Amino acid sequence: MEQAIWDHSESKKLVIYSGHDVSLLSVLRTMDAEIANDIDWWPEYSSALALELLEDENGKFFIRVRLNGKLLAIGDAIDGLCPLDRFRGMVLDHIGSHAD
């Protein structure tokens, strides 16, 4: 995502990763997804998680997350849009950064 922001000419339009249900659940918890806090919920077989990088007319970036095509509430995002800085903070709180 950082590369897409700083270097539009070299950024990829789509990146696909594959994983397991446990991995998906961990990613959702890292993003503070409301659905992942339900102890009875488990990702369906062949679930798809999409993270979209969006830019508004003022040049501000947001992340929108969809699970199996449905908009997913993450953190304190409004209308499904999480400011990139907030998203980055949620992730770094869980995994750290190279600067640490």
Stockholm file with secondary structure:
# STOCKHOLM 1.0

chainA/1-100         MEQAIWDHSESKKLVIYSGHDVSLLSVLRTMDAEIANDIDWWPEYSSALALELLEDENGKFFIRVRLNGKLLAIGDAIDGLCPLDRFRGMVLDHIGSHAD
#=GR chainA/1-100 SS CHHHHHCTTTCCSCCCCCCCHHHHHHHHHHTTBGGGGCTTCCCCTTCCEEEEEEECTTSCEEEEEEETTEECCBTTCBTTEEEHHHHHHHHHHHHCCTTC
#=GC SS_cons         CHHHHHCTTTCCSCCCCCCCHHHHHHHHHHTTBGGGGCTTCCCCTTCCEEEEEEECTTSCEEEEEEETTEECCBTTCBTTEEEHHHHHHHHHHHHCCTTC
//
